[in-house]
Amino acid sequence: MNASTGLRAVAVAAACFALSACTALVGLNNNLNGDGDGPGDGDGDIIGDGDGDIIGDGDGDGPGDGDGDGDVIPQRPVIPEGLSCDDVPAASSLTELIDRFSANIYPMMTRDAAEGGCITCHGPDVVGGFAMGTTAVDTFHKIRTAGYFDFDPLNFYDRVDRALMPPSPNPAWNDDERDDLRVFTCAAVLYEQDNPIPLDEIFPPGLLEPYVGPAPTEYDNTFLTFEQLKGRIDVQFGDDWVRDGEDRFSANISLFGGVDFENAYIPARAATAEFLVGLDLLAEDVCSQAAAQKTGPFDGLDFSGPLQDTAPQSTTLYEPADLISVTGQGTVRATPWNIGGNPPSLRVVSAGGGRAEHTFPSDGDYEITISAQGDEAGPDLPHMQLLIDGVIAGEWDVPESTGFADYDVTITTTAGLHTVDAMFTNDYYMPDDPDPNNRDRNLFIQRLQVVGPVNPPVGGDTAMADTLAKLGTVFERVTLRPGDPDADLMPLYNLLVSLDSFDGDRDGAYAGVCEGLIRHPDFLFTRPAAFDGASADERSRMLVIKSALDLLDRPPTQGELDRFDTGESTRQELVDEWLDSDDFRDAFYHRARILLETDGTVDGDEPARMLTHIFLADRPMRDLLAGEYGVDENFEPQARPPEHGATGVLTMKGYIKGKPGLPHYNYSARVMTGFMGRVFEVPPEVFDERDTATAASTVDPESICYSCHQVLTPLAHQRLKWDDDGNYREVDDMGMPLDDSDHGLVDGYPYAGNGMEAFSQVAIRKEGFIRRMINTQFQMVFNRQMRHQDDERTLYFDLWQAAGQGEGTFRDVLEAVLFSDAYVNPIGTN
């Protein structure tokens, strides 16, 4: 990805956003919907217009974690001039403040918009705006944590007081209702002034309350990634899918949604039509080679021998009326023909004959008898052939003088439907011959009989059991679980017999079974479909397989599974071993490159190398923003010039490039979304402001831009000494000294100071940063963001503890995720 490609993630903040309809609080708290999904796709991208500005398209996508928190910067609230709180008694405790809110404010909020309430636009299930909680207490904590209980422009009180909420044409709050909100807001401001604890640096108090909302319906996406598919084929088939020097995985990477940082940069993880097309190509090629070479799931298997038990001997007689006439004019039902007092026969008057479509009950030998008589003419006797599926099995000259006689042959065939043809091959017709008995040569077929099987093969009575055992081996080697005899193996057995009888290609039949198994859900999902109904022991084994795929992009080897099965190693011991392996390093690094949007260059990869080093070296996660070192191509830390300071990836060329600073604010937006969990929206109204907006106007508290730019603008100034290519400079292009302070642009700006180090030292303490870092590990195994505000708030607290407020390690967090109840007993399982 080059710099211009990186600008696809431009967006969102230079021209902030205004209020409209039911997005009244969107801009301020970015609490997008409270359910873990932002109004965009939560995939970490900010979709901009690609022009290098920070003006986005308003679709709400951002490189944040998509969890909807936003983390508005709480500042010490003040009471503005002209507004008195002298008549308001201070709350003696947080509980008292909550009680006041529950009694006086929450009931007004839960009215419909048509009655002046908030629930219509900001109910718990809202998508794309601030979402109230399901209870008064939960709603209180969400508003307080977002920093809305003050008198700042465009916060809760200001919007209601100026009749911006509810949106027109809904009725505004009356004077008494607005005064009730003023009184409560005064109490909230006074409480915060007396309790100066930064709310955005502690675990959100509201999330300590039990979740009482609706049960989640979101299921984890455990569909295989491109890398995991490659890992399964490598480990389970011993195949890299390289043919004639061409890496076919790379050639088809776009079908599978993979990322190679050369031609493909955006991963996909879904059963798309394109993926299934690629899977068809893969399955046919890989399975055919494995079956032919007896490798992978077929290692050590002997395909020879009958597939079915030998059936009891039987006799089937086909009369002329049962035969299908095969002539030059096509295939038609035969018309019986009588010769003197003989039984009816099929008269074949030209090249052709009679066909029986016969189902042979099992593999083996069969005796086929044709009763026929010739009708002589010309120099040669009538000639007859017996063909099985078009292949000659016997042939005879059939005289007229002997009358109807039997012509026998013994054939060996496979079970299933086959064609049996008795064919006349040398028609002769000479109407001008003076001898009328010598003018027309024909063949009469009186009956065709099939007897068998005869001479049943040794072991024929165990053939089905032997075949099912082989299929059980193949099934387990592909799906990594034993197959159920009825639900899993019998369908495969029927498929195998059908394919084998179709063309007699035994290797091809087994390859077809393999192709079906590669399309099986238990192969295509890291958590198999069988997990829901599995026993506790079976689930434990499946979790070992999933853990390996999640950590290593490959399944466990047979040796690793054997160690678990025999009790030699627990899942915890295997996980510890895997986390120390090169396979994990490579898998983690690949994901880090995607997360940090590398362009594939050495410089572009350094942020991903740093994240990987922090994990492998058990460095605290805060090093990502506050490390004082660089990382080389061997993942080793290296000293760097002092101008970087303790800024981690923030001043690396590979991070800065493609993220323009002033006057675009792209860098600021990407830092806040990527590391602090902010998600910015840009409604259409903001575009009217962009032509006249200046850096100074964006931080005017009365500006519609202020809610975003109270952070974005001062942060952009703090990066001034690093140009857009990541080069450090002390002077600008005119030779004037550069000032990389925050310029005091915003009162209460929490990251005040000189340079990016001033930002990083505060940012690493913020709840938004810690949650974002937790989510990098959570998403690795769940492929979604944590529902931290809903049913997974207890899990979030456990992971918060593991994170140690930024002093913990990514490994601590990842291990806590892997052994959490959400991982072991996901939604939809018992």
ZABAZA-246418 format. One record per residue (C-alpha): residue in one letter; x, y, z; residue number from 1. Coordinates in steps of 0.05 Angstrom, whole numbers, plus 5000, padded with zeros to 4 digits. Each point is the difference from the previous one (the first is absolute). Layout:
   residuo   east   north     up   num
         A      X       Y      Z   NUM
...
// end
This chain:
   residuo   east   north     up   num
         M   5000    5000   5000     1
         N   5029    5067   4981     2
         A   4986    5068   5030     3
         S   4941    5014   4955     4
         T   4970    4933   5017     5
         G   5009    5016   5073     6
         L   4956    5061   4991     7
         R   4941    4954   4989     8
         A   4997    5003   5075     9
         V   4999    5074   5003    10
         A   4945    5030   5031    11
         V   4964    5025   5047    12
         A   5011    5058   5038    13
         A   5026    5065   4972    14
         A   4931    5023   4987    15
         C   4967    4966   5058    16
         F   4925    4994   5002    17
         A   4935    5034   5016    18
         L   4935    4979   5031    19
         S   4943    4971   4960    20
         A   4938    4959   5014    21
         C   5016    4939   5042    22
         T   5076    5010   5001    23
         A   4997    5054   5053    24
         L   5052    4968   5045    25
         V   5040    4962   4948    26
         G   5054    5052   4994    27
         L   5014    5006   5073    28
         N   5005    4931   5027    29
         N   5008    4956   4939    30
         N   4965    4948   5042    31
         L   4979    4973   4934    32
         N   4949    4949   5021    33
         G   5026    4970   5063    34
         D   4999    4929   4973    35
         G   5071    4994   4977    36
         D   4989    5021   4928    37
         G   5011    5070   4973    38
         P   4954    5026   4946    39
         G   5053    4977   4951    40
         D   5027    4930   4993    41
         G   5048    5004   5058    42
         D   5056    4973   4958    43
         G   5050    5053   5018    44
         D   4994    5042   4938    45
         I   4980    5073   4994    46
         I   4970    5008   4932    47
         G   5016    5068   4974    48
         D   4996    5033   4933    49
         G   5073    4986   4986    50
         D   5019    5072   4989    51
         G   5046    5007   5059    52
         D   4953    5041   5042    53
         I   4969    4977   5064    54
         I   4931    5009   4973    55
         G   4969    4930   4999    56
         D   4937    4977   4967    57
         G   4961    4995   5064    58
         D   4992    4926   4999    59
         G   5028    4991   5070    60
         D   5054    4951   4983    61
         G   5063    5011   5038    62
         P   5064    4965   5019    63
         G   4975    5000   5071    64
         D   4976    4936   5032    65
         G   4929    5012   4978    66
         D   4975    4989   5070    67
         G   4963    5065   5002    68
         D   5032    5031   5062    69
         G   5032    5061   4970    70
         D   5034    5019   5065    71
         V   4984    5073   5001    72
         I   5052    5038   5039    73
         P   4971    5016   5069    74
         Q   5024    5068   5023    75
         R   4990    5030   5068    76
         P   4930    5030   4993    77
         V   4986    5073   5013    78
         I   4938    5041   5011    79
         P   4997    5054   4945    80
         E   4989    5073   5014    81
         G   4927    5020   5002    82
         L   4977    4933   5027    83
         S   4992    4990   5075    84
         C   5003    4935   5039    85
         D   4994    5034   5068    86
         D   4931    4971   5011    87
         V   5023    4928   4988    88
         P   5020    4956   5059    89
         A   5062    4959   4987    90
         A   4994    4925   4996    91
         S   5033    4966   5059    92
         S   5016    4938   4960    93
         L   4999    4970   4931    94
         T   4941    4958   5022    95
         E   4960    5062   5018    96
         L   5017    5030   4932    97
         I   4976    4937   4965    98
         D   4936    5001   5040    99
         R   4986    5073   4979   100
         F   5012    4982   4927   101
         S   4955    4939   5005   102
         A   4943    5038   5033   103
         N   5003    5067   4963   104
         I   5034    4992   4932   105
         Y   4995    4929   4976   106
         P   4923    4999   4997   107
         M   5001    5060   4953   108
         M   5053    4967   4956   109
         T   4959    4936   4992   110
         R   4941    5035   4969   111
         D   4989    4994   4925   112
         A   5029    5057   4959   113
         A   4930    5023   4984   114
         E   4991    5012   5075   115
         G   5068    5035   5006   116
         G   5040    4938   5020   117
         C   5065    4969   4976   118
         I   4984    4926   4994   119
         T   4979    5003   4927   120
         C   5068    5025   4976   121
         H   5044    4975   5056   122
         G   4969    4935   5025   123
         P   5044    4941   5020   124
         D   4995    4969   4930   125
         V   5016    5063   4960   126
         V   5050    4993   4944   127
         G   5043    5059   4981   128
         G   4991    5045   5061   129
         F   5004    5004   5075   130
         A   4965    4940   5031   131
         M   4968    5005   5068   132
         G   5007    4942   5048   133
         T   4945    4951   5016   134
         T   4992    5028   5070   135
         A   5005    5069   5033   136
         V   5065    4980   5035   137
         D   5031    4974   4936   138
         T   4979    5063   4962   139
         F   5029    5045   5054   140
         H   5068    4966   4997   141
         K   5002    5003   4924   142
         I   4985    5074   4999   143
         R   5047    5016   5057   144
         T   5058    4959   4971   145
         A   4991    5036   4934   146
         G   5006    5067   5035   147
         Y   4931    5027   4983   148
         F   4978    5023   5069   149
         D   5026    5071   4994   150
         F   4983    5066   4968   151
         D   5047    4996   4940   152
         P   4972    5018   4932   153
         L   4963    4943   4966   154
         N   5000    4956   5062   155
         F   4935    4974   5031   156
         Y   4976    5063   5035   157
         D   5020    5048   4944   158
         R   4963    4959   4948   159
         V   4936    4996   5041   160
         D   5005    5073   5022   161
         R   5007    5024   4928   162
         A   4945    4952   4976   163
         L   5049    4962   4956   164
         M   4973    4937   5034   165
         P   4951    4971   4987   166
         P   5008    5018   4927   167
         S   4946    5041   4967   168
         P   4941    4992   4991   169
         N   4998    4963   5066   170
         P   4981    5043   5060   171
         A   5056    5032   5041   172
         W   5005    4991   5075   173
         N   4959    5052   5037   174
         D   5030    5049   5049   175
         D   4990    4956   5061   176
         E   5031    4940   4966   177
         R   5060    5041   4977   178
         D   5009    5026   5070   179
         D   4999    4930   5028   180
         L   5056    4983   4952   181
         R   5038    5063   5020   182
         V   4994    4981   5074   183
         F   5024    4930   4987   184
         T   5057    5023   4955   185
         C   5022    5049   5054   186
         A   5001    4943   5050   187
         A   5041    4957   4952   188
         V   5050    5056   4987   189
         L   5008    5014   5074   190
         Y   5011    4926   5014   191
         E   5054    4994   4947   192
         Q   5034    5062   5026   193
         D   5004    4969   5068   194
         N   5022    4932   4973   195
         P   5055    5014   4949   196
         I   5011    4928   4976   197
         P   5011    4996   4924   198
         L   4942    4956   4978   199
         D   5035    4981   4937   200
         E   5059    4969   5038   201
         I   4960    4950   5041   202
         F   4957    4941   4984   203
         P   4932    5029   4981   204
         P   4958    4998   5064   205
         G   4936    4986   4962   206
         L   5028    4935   4973   207
         L   5006    4973   5071   208
         E   4924    4996   5001   209
         P   4969    4935   4978   210
         Y   4977    4999   4927   211
         V   4924    4995   4996   212
         G   4989    5013   4926   213
         P   4977    4953   4946   214
         A   5039    4936   4987   215
         P   5051    5010   4945   216
         T   4986    4968   4933   217
         E   5068    5013   4969   218
         Y   5040    4937   4987   219
         D   5075    4997   4992   220
         N   5027    4997   4930   221
         T   5044    4939   5002   222
         F   5005    4990   4924   223
         L   5071    4984   4978   224
         T   5046    5056   4980   225
         F   5044    4993   4938   226
         E   5060    4986   5044   227
         Q   4963    4947   5040   228
         L   4978    4965   4937   229
         K   5072    4998   4976   230
         G   5020    4972   5068   231
         R   4948    4945   4998   232
         I   5021    4978   4930   233
         D   5073    5001   5021   234
         V   4993    4961   5065   235
         Q   4944    4952   4981   236
         F   5019    4987   4927   237
         G   5074    5015   5000   238
         D   4987    5043   4939   239
         D   5021    5072   4986   240
         W   4957    5003   4937   241
         V   5058    5017   4956   242
         R   4992    4971   4931   243
         D   5052    5006   4945   244
         G   5036    5054   5039   245
         E   4937    5042   5010   246
         D   4974    5014   5070   247
         R   4926    4991   4988   248
         F   4982    5029   5067   249
         S   5033    5065   4979   250
         A   4970    4997   4931   251
         N   4930    4994   5029   252
         I   5009    5045   5061   253
         S   4945    5048   4978   254
         L   4949    4943   4999   255
         F   5018    4981   5072   256
         G   5002    5070   5028   257
         G   5073    4995   5020   258
         V   5052    5054   5011   259
         D   5070    4999   4971   260
         F   5018    5074   5008   261
         E   5018    5003   4926   262
         N   4935    4993   4962   263
         A   4950    4989   5056   264
         Y   4995    5040   5064   265
         I   4929    4992   5027   266
         P   4983    4932   5031   267
         A   4932    4966   4992   268
         R   4974    4946   5045   269
         A   4934    4975   4972   270
         A   4971    4944   4957   271
         T   4994    5044   4939   272
         A   4985    4974   4931   273
         E   5072    5016   4982   274
         F   5027    4960   5058   275
         L   4959    4940   4980   276
         V   5024    5005   4928   277
         G   5072    4999   5027   278
         L   4983    4941   5045   279
         D   4974    4960   4940   280
         L   5067    5010   4965   281
         L   5039    4983   5063   282
         A   4960    4939   5020   283
         E   5002    4966   4931   284
         D   5074    5010   4992   285
         V   5023    4984   5070   286
         C   4955    4940   5010   287
         S   5017    4970   4932   288
         Q   5074    5003   5015   289
         A   4991    4973   5071   290
         A   4958    4941   4975   291
         A   5048    4984   4943   292
         Q   5062    5003   5044   293
         K   4967    4971   5063   294
         T   5021    5060   5042   295
         G   4966    5045   5050   296
         P   4933    4970   5022   297
         F   5014    4938   4956   298
         D   5068    4984   5028   299
         G   5007    4925   5011   300
         L   4931    4983   4970   301
         D   4990    4945   4948   302
         F   4944    5017   4952   303
         S   4998    4931   4967   304
         G   4947    4947   5014   305
         P   4925    5002   4998   306
         L   4962    5058   5030   307
         Q   4937    4961   5016   308
         D   4984    4934   5032   309
         T   4987    4945   4948   310
         A   4925    4994   4988   311
         P   4965    4932   4996   312
         Q   5001    4969   4931   313
         S   4940    5018   4958   314
         T   4974    4990   4930   315
         T   4970    5056   4958   316
         L   4966    4984   4934   317
         Y   4988    5054   4947   318
         E   4946    4982   4949   319
         P   4997    5036   4933   320
         A   4948    5048   5027   321
         D   5048    5018   5057   322
         L   5057    5018   4953   323
         I   5012    5069   4973   324
         S   5011    5001   4925   325
         V   5065    5034   4981   326
         T   5000    5020   4926   327
         G   5029    5052   4955   328
         Q   4936    5039   5009   329
         G   5009    5005   5076   330
         T   4978    4961   5060   331
         V   4928    4974   5000   332
         R   4961    4946   5036   333
         A   5004    4934   4961   334
         T   4942    4968   4964   335
         P   4999    4923   5008   336
         W   5007    4958   4937   337
         N   4975    4929   4991   338
         I   5039    4947   4960   339
         G   4955    4942   4986   340
         G   4977    4967   5065   341
         N   5057    5028   5041   342
         P   4989    5050   5057   343
         P   5002    5073   4981   344
         S   5069    5029   4984   345
         L   5031    5066   4984   346
         R   5015    5005   4926   347
         V   5061    5043   4985   348
         V   4997    5018   4926   349
         S   5057    5050   4998   350
         A   5061    5016   5041   351
         G   4975    5005   5072   352
         G   4972    4954   5052   353
         G   4965    4994   5067   354
         R   5021    5033   5065   355
         A   4987    4981   5073   356
         E   5014    5053   5053   357
         H   5020    4955   5057   358
         T   5017    5016   5072   359
         F   5054    4952   5025   360
         P   4990    4990   5075   361
         S   5074    4996   5018   362
         D   5069    4997   4971   363
         G   5017    4932   4971   364
         D   4994    4950   4943   365
         Y   4935    4992   4960   366
         E   4979    4950   4946   367
         I   4962    5032   4942   368
         T   4963    4956   4950   369
         I   4969    5023   4935   370
         S   4951    4954   4963   371
         A   5005    5019   4926   372
         Q   4991    4974   4929   373
         G   5029    5027   4935   374
         D   4964    5015   4935   375
         E   5054    4985   4949   376
         A   5014    5038   4936   377
         G   5063    5017   4961   378
         P   5068    4968   5010   379
         D   5004    5009   5077   380
         L   4962    4975   5059   381
         P   4963    5051   5043   382
         H   5047    5027   5053   383
         M   4980    5018   5072   384
         Q   5037    5037   5055   385
         L   4987    5007   5074   386
         L   5020    5068   5028   387
         I   5002    5023   5072   388
         D   4997    5076   5004   389
         G   5021    5002   4927   390
         V   5061    4954   5010   391
         I   5000    4933   4963   392
         A   4996    4941   5049   393
         G   4986    4945   4948   394
         E   4984    4988   4927   395
         W   4974    4943   4956   396
         D   4979    4980   4930   397
         V   4927    4979   5005   398
         P   4976    4950   4947   399
         E   4929    4988   4979   400
         S   5004    4924   4994   401
         T   5005    4987   5075   402
         G   4938    5039   5017   403
         F   5000    5039   5065   404
         A   5063    4984   5040   405
         D   5031    5028   5064   406
         Y   5063    5042   4997   407
         D   5034    5008   5068   408
         V   5055    5045   5030   409
         T   5024    5013   5071   410
         I   5016    5073   5017   411
         T   5029    5036   5061   412
         T   4968    5065   5018   413
         T   4986    5048   5056   414
         A   4935    5010   5038   415
         G   4950    5048   4972   416
         L   4964    5016   4935   417
         H   5032    4978   4935   418
         T   4976    4992   4928   419
         V   5001    4930   4970   420
         D   4993    5000   4924   421
         A   4990    4942   4951   422
         M   5020    5031   4933   423
         F   4994    4977   4927   424
         T   5062    5028   4965   425
         N   5001    4978   4926   426
         D   4934    5015   4967   427
         Y   4993    4978   4927   428
         Y   4944    5017   4951   429
         M   5001    4984   4926   430
         P   4930    5006   4971   431
         D   5021    4981   4929   432
         D   5029    4932   5019   433
         P   4964    4947   4958   434
         D   4995    4955   5062   435
         P   4947    5032   5045   436
         N   5028    4964   5061   437
         N   5068    5033   4990   438
         R   4978    5072   4996   439
         D   4995    5023   5074   440
         R   5045    4982   5059   441
         N   4968    5011   5070   442
         L   5007    4979   5072   443
         F   4945    4976   5047   444
         I   5009    5008   5076   445
         Q   4953    4958   5041   446
         R   5024    5016   5071   447
         L   5058    5027   5041   448
         Q   5015    4971   5068   449
         V   5046    5025   5057   450
         V   5020    4952   5055   451
         G   5044    5018   5059   452
         P   5040    5016   5034   453
         V   5038    4935   4989   454
         N   5067    4983   5031   455
         P   4993    5056   5053   456
         P   5067    5032   5018   457
         V   5035    4980   5064   458
         G   4977    5045   5057   459
         G   4940    5024   4961   460
         D   4956    4994   5061   461
         T   5041    5054   5037   462
         A   5011    5048   4942   463
         M   4950    5052   5025   464
         A   5029    5000   5070   465
         D   5070    5006   4973   466
         T   4980    5058   4955   467
         L   4964    5036   5057   468
         A   5063    4992   5043   469
         K   5042    5033   4945   470
         L   4949    5056   4993   471
         G   5001    5010   5076   472
         T   5075    5010   4996   473
         V   4994    5050   4943   474
         F   4943    5037   5035   475
         E   5040    5008   5065   476
         R   5063    5021   4964   477
         V   4963    5055   4964   478
         T   4950    5024   5053   479
         L   5044    4982   5059   480
         R   4944    4964   5036   481
         P   4971    4930   4997   482
         G   4943    4991   4952   483
         D   4931    4977   5022   484
         P   4986    4934   4963   485
         D   4930    5020   4979   486
         A   5002    5076   4994   487
         D   5071    5007   4971   488
         L   5027    4935   4971   489
         M   4940    4969   4965   490
         P   4989    5061   4955   491
         L   5073    4997   4982   492
         Y   4995    4925   4987   493
         N   4941    5009   4953   494
         L   5038    5056   4964   495
         L   5062    4957   4993   496
         V   4961    4941   4971   497
         S   4963    5045   4952   498
         L   5063    5035   4975   499
         D   5037    4933   4994   500
         S   4945    4968   4959   501
         F   4995    5061   4955   502
         D   5067    4991   4966   503
         G   5037    4947   5040   504
         D   5054    5050   5021   505
         R   5013    4980   5072   506
         D   5051    5056   5013   507
         G   4951    5050   4970   508
         A   4944    4974   5044   509
         Y   5040    5009   5064   510
         A   5023    5068   4975   511
         G   4926    5019   4992   512
         V   4987    4981   5072   513
         C   5059    5043   5021   514
         E   4972    5059   4960   515
         G   4935    4994   5037   516
         L   5037    5001   5067   517
         I   5039    5063   4983   518
         R   4932    5033   4991   519
         H   4976    4972   5067   520
         P   4984    5053   5054   521
         D   5046    4965   5048   522
         F   5058    5014   4953   523
         L   4979    5071   4981   524
         F   4988    5027   5071   525
         T   5049    5004   5057   526
         R   4943    4983   5047   527
         P   4967    4941   4966   528
         A   4925    4993   4992   529
         A   5004    4937   5042   530
         F   5024    5041   5060   531
         D   4930    5017   5024   532
         G   4978    4928   5010   533
         A   5067    4972   5022   534
         S   5017    4970   5067   535
         A   5046    5036   5049   536
         D   5060    4957   4979   537
         E   4985    5011   4927   538
         R   4995    5075   5010   539
         S   5067    5001   5037   540
         R   5033    4967   4940   541
         M   4965    5048   4951   542
         L   5025    5059   5042   543
         V   5071    4975   4992   544
         I   4990    4999   4924   545
         K   4968    5069   5001   546
         S   5055    5029   5044   547
         A   5053    4976   4951   548
         L   4964    5030   4941   549
         D   4988    5065   5037   550
         L   5073    5006   5023   551
         L   5040    4967   4945   552
         D   4956    5003   4938   553
         R   5006    4925   4997   554
         P   4967    4940   5035   555
         P   5039    4961   5052   556
         T   5046    4947   4972   557
         Q   4982    4927   5012   558
         G   5055    4997   5051   559
         E   4971    5059   5038   560
         L   4931    4969   4999   561
         D   5027    4934   5023   562
         R   5033    5034   5060   563
         F   4934    5031   5019   564
         D   4960    4936   4988   565
         T   5047    4960   5045   566
         G   5001    5052   5055   567
         E   5074    5016   4989   568
         S   4984    5073   4987   569
         T   4941    5045   5021   570
         R   4972    5054   4956   571
         Q   5033    5052   5046   572
         E   5068    4966   4989   573
         L   4990    4996   4925   574
         V   4979    5074   4998   575
         D   5062    5020   5039   576
         E   5043    4960   4952   577
         W   4967    5029   4939   578
         L   5006    5072   5025   579
         D   5076    4990   5003   580
         S   5003    4970   4930   581
         D   5023    5029   4933   582
         D   4932    4981   4971   583
         F   4966    5047   5049   584
         R   5050    5056   4987   585
         D   4987    4995   4925   586
         A   4924    4997   5009   587
         F   4999    5058   5049   588
         Y   5045    5043   4957   589
         H   4955    4989   4939   590
         R   4940    5023   5040   591
         A   5039    5059   5028   592
         R   5016    5022   4930   593
         I   4926    4999   4982   594
         L   4981    5036   5064   595
         L   5051    5056   4990   596
         E   4988    5003   4925   597
         T   5070    4989   4976   598
         D   5020    5017   4929   599
         G   5046    4940   4997   600
         T   5065    5041   5003   601
         V   5054    4992   5053   602
         D   4981    5068   5030   603
         G   4926    4985   4992   604
         D   5007    4935   5038   605
         E   5037    5029   5060   606
         P   4936    5016   5040   607
         A   4978    4927   4990   608
         R   5069    4976   5020   609
         M   4996    5041   5063   610
         L   4931    4972   5019   611
         T   5027    4930   4988   612
         H   5063    5014   5041   613
         I   4958    5027   5058   614
         F   4960    4936   5001   615
         L   5059    4952   4993   616
         A   5044    5036   5050   617
         D   4943    5007   5051   618
         R   5008    5075   4999   619
         P   4942    5041   5030   620
         M   4948    5018   4948   621
         R   5011    5074   5013   622
         D   5066    4994   4962   623
         L   4959    5003   4936   624
         L   4990    5075   5012   625
         A   5055    5014   5050   626
         G   5059    4955   4981   627
         E   5067    5035   4992   628
         Y   5028    4953   4948   629
         G   4992    4976   4929   630
         V   4997    4927   4977   631
         D   5042    4969   4945   632
         E   4982    4946   4950   633
         N   5020    4946   5050   634
         F   4949    5028   5050   635
         E   5056    5026   5044   636
         P   4996    5068   5035   637
         Q   5047    5053   4974   638
         A   5019    5068   5028   639
         R   4974    5059   4960   640
         P   5014    5075   4999   641
         P   4979    5039   5062   642
         E   4949    5043   4962   643
         H   4953    4940   5000   644
         G   4996    4999   5075   645
         A   4951    4951   5032   646
         T   4951    4999   4941   647
         G   4999    4927   4978   648
         V   4972    4993   4930   649
         L   4973    5071   4999   650
         T   5063    5030   4970   651
         M   5021    4941   4957   652
         K   5004    5015   4925   653
         G   4959    4939   4986   654
         Y   4943    5026   5043   655
         I   5002    5074   4980   656
         K   5005    4989   4925   657
         G   4932    5002   4967   658
         K   4969    5038   5058   659
         P   5004    5075   4984   660
         G   5006    5049   5057   661
         L   4979    5073   4998   662
         P   4959    5026   4966   663
         H   4966    4933   4989   664
         Y   4997    4969   5071   665
         N   5002    4930   4971   666
         Y   5056    4979   5045   667
         S   4963    5025   5062   668
         A   4937    4963   4980   669
         R   5037    4936   4986   670
         V   5036    5002   5067   671
         M   4936    5012   5038   672
         T   4962    4946   4963   673
         G   5055    4949   4995   674
         F   5027    5005   5071   675
         M   4947    5035   5042   676
         G   4937    4968   4974   677
         R   4968    5064   4973   678
         V   4953    4996   4941   679
         F   4983    5064   4963   680
         E   4939    5014   4957   681
         V   4994    5056   4950   682
         P   4928    5016   4981   683
         P   4988    5039   4936   684
         E   4989    5066   5037   685
         V   5074    5003   5016   686
         F   5020    5005   4927   687
         D   4970    5070   5000   688
         E   5052    5021   5051   689
         R   5063    4972   4970   690
         D   5015    5058   4953   691
         T   5001    5051   5055   692
         A   5026    4958   5058   693
         T   5068    5017   5030   694
         A   5041    4967   5054   695
         A   4978    5055   5047   696
         S   4926    4995   4982   697
         T   4999    4924   5011   698
         V   5016    5009   5074   699
         D   4949    5054   5012   700
         P   4952    4969   5052   701
         E   4942    5029   4961   702
         S   5022    4966   4936   703
         I   4967    4937   4975   704
         C   5071    4974   4991   705
         Y   5019    5007   5073   706
         S   4976    4932   5024   707
         C   5052    4965   4956   708
         H   5053    5054   4992   709
         Q   5009    5013   5074   710
         V   5047    4941   4992   711
         L   5017    4997   4926   712
         T   5026    5071   4991   713
         P   5048    5004   5059   714
         L   5024    4929   4985   715
         A   5015    5020   4928   716
         H   5043    5057   5026   717
         Q   5039    4952   5045   718
         R   5022    4962   4938   719
         L   5025    5061   4963   720
         K   5074    4982   5006   721
         W   4988    4936   4960   722
         D   4984    5011   4927   723
         D   4951    4957   4961   724
         D   5056    4952   4980   725
         G   5021    4989   5072   726
         N   5063    5043   4998   727
         Y   5017    5042   5061   728
         R   5013    5075   4991   729
         E   5009    5060   5045   730
         V   4979    5053   4949   731
         D   4947    5004   4947   732
         D   5010    5009   4925   733
         M   5010    5074   5010   734
         G   5054    4989   5052   735
         M   4956    5021   5058   736
         P   5006    4962   5066   737
         L   4944    4951   5011   738
         D   4960    4999   5065   739
         D   4973    4930   5015   740
         S   4962    5018   5062   741
         D   4925    4995   5004   742
         H   5000    5077   4998   743
         G   4950    5003   5057   744
         L   4945    4996   4948   745
         V   4950    4963   5045   746
         D   4990    5012   5074   747
         G   5006    4934   5036   748
         Y   5032    4963   4941   749
         P   5023    4937   5036   750
         Y   5063    4988   4958   751
         A   5029    5070   5007   752
         G   5074    5009   4990   753
         N   5054    4998   4947   754
         G   5003    4947   4946   755
         M   4971    4931   4994   756
         E   5032    4977   5064   757
         A   4954    5046   5039   758
         F   4942    4966   4967   759
         S   5026    4929   5008   760
         Q   5015    5005   5075   761
         V   4927    5017   5014   762
         A   4969    4957   4946   763
         I   5027    4935   5029   764
         R   4960    5012   5064   765
         K   4933    5008   4964   766
         E   4946    4948   5003   767
         G   4991    5007   4925   768
         F   5072    4981   4987   769
         I   4998    4940   5046   770
         R   4934    4976   4971   771
         R   5027    5008   4930   772
         M   5061    4959   5017   773
         I   4957    4947   5032   774
         N   4957    4997   4938   775
         T   5060    4987   4955   776
         Q   5008    4934   5037   777
         F   4926    4986   5006   778
         Q   4988    5010   4926   779
         M   5057    4952   4984   780
         V   4959    4941   5024   781
         F   4928    5025   4995   782
         N   5004    5040   4936   783
         R   4955    5053   5031   784
         Q   5004    5054   5052   785
         M   4985    4985   5072   786
         R   4930    5017   5022   787
         H   5029    5037   5060   788
         Q   4939    5042   5013   789
         D   4952    4942   4998   790
         D   5003    4927   5019   791
         E   5077    4998   5000   792
         R   5011    5055   5051   793
         T   5023    4949   5051   794
         L   5049    4971   4950   795
         Y   5024    5071   4986   796
         F   5014    5011   5074   797
         D   5040    4935   5002   798
         L   5041    5021   4939   799
         W   5008    5070   5030   800
         Q   5031    4967   5060   801
         A   5046    4959   4956   802
         A   5020    5063   4962   803
         G   5024    5032   5065   804
         Q   4979    5070   4977   805
         G   5050    4996   4944   806
         E   5056    4970   5041   807
         G   4977    4930   4983   808
         T   5021    4962   4938   809
         F   4964    4980   4937   810
         R   5016    4928   5018   811
         D   4964    5007   5067   812
         V   4939    5026   4964   813
         L   5001    4949   4944   814
         E   5006    4942   5049   815
         A   4942    5028   5041   816
         V   4958    5003   4936   817
         L   5018    4928   4980   818
         F   4977    4972   5067   819
         S   4940    5045   5010   820
         D   4930    4973   5003   821
         A   4983    5039   4937   822
         Y   5053    4958   4963   823
         V   4986    4934   5033   824
         N   4924    5005   5002   825
         P   4979    5049   4945   826
         I   4929    5023   4985   827
         G   4957    4944   4972   828
         T   5034    4943   5037   829
         N   4979    4963   5062   830
// end
